[in-house]
Each structure stands twice: as structure tokens, then as C-alpha cells.
Amino acid sequence: MDLVPFAEVASLFDDFEHTAWRLESRESYESDRQSDEYRAFFVGQPVEEDLTDPYYVARRRQAEEGKRFERVRVVDEPPTEGQQYLLHRARFNIAAGEDIRHLTRTTAESLGLPRSDFWLFDSRILIVMHFDEADRMLGVERTEDPARVLEACQVRDAAWHHAVPHAAFHQGG
């Protein structure tokens, strides 16, 4: 398996035609823990996002064009610190047009979902994200192998069917 830096596949977020879908199953991400926002959140300081940031502007434009940007986040019971932060941050992505839903870890395990993170673009390009034990991204693997893409589509369909919309899952989020 050949890993490439995430930056090498970043253009897919602008170039997809119909759907960008993510399974997010980790308990934490090192990149989050390194941010000032993360530290501020856990000391009770207000955490706001600039929704005029190009990332959010692009997501809103895509939503207006009818493109779907979706994710299912697996959440432990109780949520880990990293998941608490992501539950809080979801409102910014939702404001930009993303549909975020959640599954408890128990439900995800009962469905046999993988514990790996991936992006699926237009049901044909699979980007599998690889992390080390410290939650640092090592790189991503891009594949269009039909068998692997089909498996990811099946994971997506099962996860989406059982996932709970953010507002219902995280009251006050």
C-alpha cells in the first residue's frame, strides 16, 4: 500500500460531482489536540469559527449546487475528549451545508463497521486515512478498486441508515 500526503488528494474536495462522504471512527485526532481552539474549548473559552473561511465558503457553494457533503461520526459512550470537541465543532460544518450524523460505538460495532476513517467521493474514489498510535495521520491511500469501493459504499449505506442527525444526537450542539 502506497501512502501519500493528504494534500495530494485535497483537490477531490473541490472536484467531486455529487457526494463526498466520510466515516470518522477515531476517538481522537492529534491535529485537533495541537490546535489553540481545542485547548480553549477545554478551558471553557468561547470557540467560534470564521464561516467566511474559504473552506466553509466552498462547502456552502457546493451545497447550493446540489452536491452532498456528509459524514457519520462514531462516538463512544461517554464521548472521549476528542469526540466532545468534534461534537461541538459540528455546528460550523453544518452551517456550511454539511450533513453530520452520529452512531454510538456500540451500534457501529454491532453493524460490523470498520474502525478506520475514509472518504468516499462519488461512490467511486476511496481515500483511506492511516494514523499511528498517537492519532497522527501518516498519509492516505487512494483507490478506485471496484471491490474496495463497493465495500466502502456498503459501509456508508449501513452507517447512514442507522446514524442519528447531529441535532437529535447532541442536544444543544
C-alpha positions in Angstrom: 0.0 0.0 0.0 1.3 3.4 -1.0 0.5 6.3 1.3 0.6 9.8 0.0 0.2 13.1 1.9 -3.4 14.2 2.4 -2.6 17.4 0.4 -2.2 15.2 -2.7 -5.9 14.2 -2.7 -7.2 17.6 -1.4 -8.4 18.6 -4.8 -11.1 15.9 -4.6 -13.0 18.1 -2.2 -13.4 20.7 -4.9 -13.7 18.3 -7.9 -16.3 15.8 -6.8 -19.5 15.8 -8.8 -22.2 14.5 -6.4 -21.1 13.3 -3.0 -18.3 13.5 -0.6 -18.9 11.1 2.3 -16.8 10.3 5.4 -16.7 7.7 8.1 -15.0 9.2 11.2 -14.3 6.5 13.7 -11.3 7.5 15.8 -11.5 8.5 19.4 -9.2 11.5 18.8 -7.1 13.3 16.3 -3.6 14.6 17.1 -4.1 17.6 14.7 -7.1 18.7 16.8 -5.2 18.3 20.1 -2.5 20.6 18.7 -4.9 23.5 18.0 -5.4 26.6 20.1 -9.1 26.1 19.6 -9.0 22.6 21.2 -7.2 24.0 24.3 -9.6 26.9 24.5 -12.7 24.6 24.3 -11.5 22.6 27.3 -10.8 25.6 29.5 -14.3 26.9 28.8 -13.3 29.8 26.4 -15.7 30.5 23.6 -14.8 28.8 20.3 -16.1 30.4 17.2 -15.2 29.8 13.6 -14.9 32.3 10.7 -17.6 31.0 8.3 -16.1 33.3 5.6 -13.1 31.0 5.6 -12.6 29.6 2.0 -13.3 26.0 3.3 -16.7 26.9 4.5 -17.5 29.1 1.5 -16.7 26.2 -0.8 -18.9 23.8 1.2 -21.9 26.3 1.0 -21.4 26.8 -2.7 -21.3 23.0 -3.3 -24.5 22.6 -1.2 -26.2 25.3 -3.3 -25.1 23.4 -6.4 -26.9 20.3 -5.0 -23.7 18.5 -4.1 -23.8 16.5 -0.8 -21.1 16.7 1.8 -21.9 14.1 4.5 -20.2 12.3 7.4 -21.0 9.8 10.0 -19.1 10.1 13.2 -18.7 7.2 15.6 -19.0 8.3 19.2 -18.0 6.4 22.3 -20.3 6.3 25.4 -19.4 8.6 27.1 -17.7 10.6 24.3 -13.9 10.9 24.5 -12.4 14.3 25.0 -11.6 14.4 21.2 -15.2 13.4 20.4 -16.6 16.1 22.7 -14.6 18.7 20.8 -15.9 17.3 17.4 -19.5 17.3 18.6 -19.1 21.0 19.5 -17.4 21.8 16.2 -20.0 20.0 14.1 -22.2 23.2 14.1 -19.7 25.0 12.0 -19.6 22.3 9.3 -23.4 22.1 9.4 -23.7 25.9 9.0 -21.6 25.4 5.8 -24.1 22.9 4.4 -22.6 19.6 5.6 -24.9 16.8 7.0 -23.3 15.3 10.0 -24.8 12.2 11.7 -23.6 10.1 14.6 -23.5 6.5 15.7 -22.6 5.1 19.1 -19.6 2.9 19.1 -21.8 0.0 20.3 -24.1 0.4 17.2 -21.1 0.7 14.9 -19.6 -2.5 16.3 -22.9 -4.3 16.0 -23.1 -3.3 12.3 -19.5 -4.6 11.8 -18.3 -1.1 10.7 -14.5 -0.7 10.3 -12.5 1.3 12.8 -10.8 3.1 10.1 -11.5 6.6 8.6 -12.2 7.1 5.0 -13.6 9.5 2.4 -15.7 8.2 -0.4 -16.1 10.5 -3.4 -18.9 10.0 -5.9 -19.2 6.3 -4.9 -16.0 5.6 -7.0 -12.9 7.0 -5.3 -12.0 5.8 -1.9 -9.5 7.6 0.3 -8.4 5.6 3.3 -6.8 7.6 6.1 -4.0 6.0 8.0 -3.0 7.0 11.6 -0.3 6.0 14.1 -1.0 5.1 17.7 -0.7 8.7 18.7 -3.5 9.7 16.3 -1.2 11.4 13.9 -2.1 11.0 10.2 0.6 9.0 8.4 -0.9 9.6 5.0 -3.8 8.4 2.8 -4.3 5.6 0.3 -6.3 6.4 -2.8 -8.0 3.6 -4.6 -10.7 3.1 -7.3 -10.5 -0.7 -6.9 -14.2 -1.8 -7.5 -14.3 -4.3 -4.7 -12.9 -1.9 -2.1 -15.1 0.9 -3.3 -18.2 -1.4 -3.2 -17.3 -2.4 0.4 -17.0 1.3 1.4 -20.4 2.0 -0.3 -21.9 -0.8 1.8 -20.3 0.6 5.0 -21.7 4.1 4.0 -25.2 2.8 3.4 -25.3 0.8 6.8 -23.8 3.7 8.8 -26.1 6.3 7.2 -29.2 4.2 7.7 -28.5 3.8 11.5 -26.9 7.2 12.2 -28.7 9.9 14.1 -28.8 13.5 12.8 -26.5 15.8 14.8 -29.3 18.0 16.3 -31.1 14.9 17.7 -27.8 13.2 18.9 -26.2 16.3 20.5 -28.9 18.5 22.1 -27.6 22.0 22.4 -24.8 21.3 19.9 
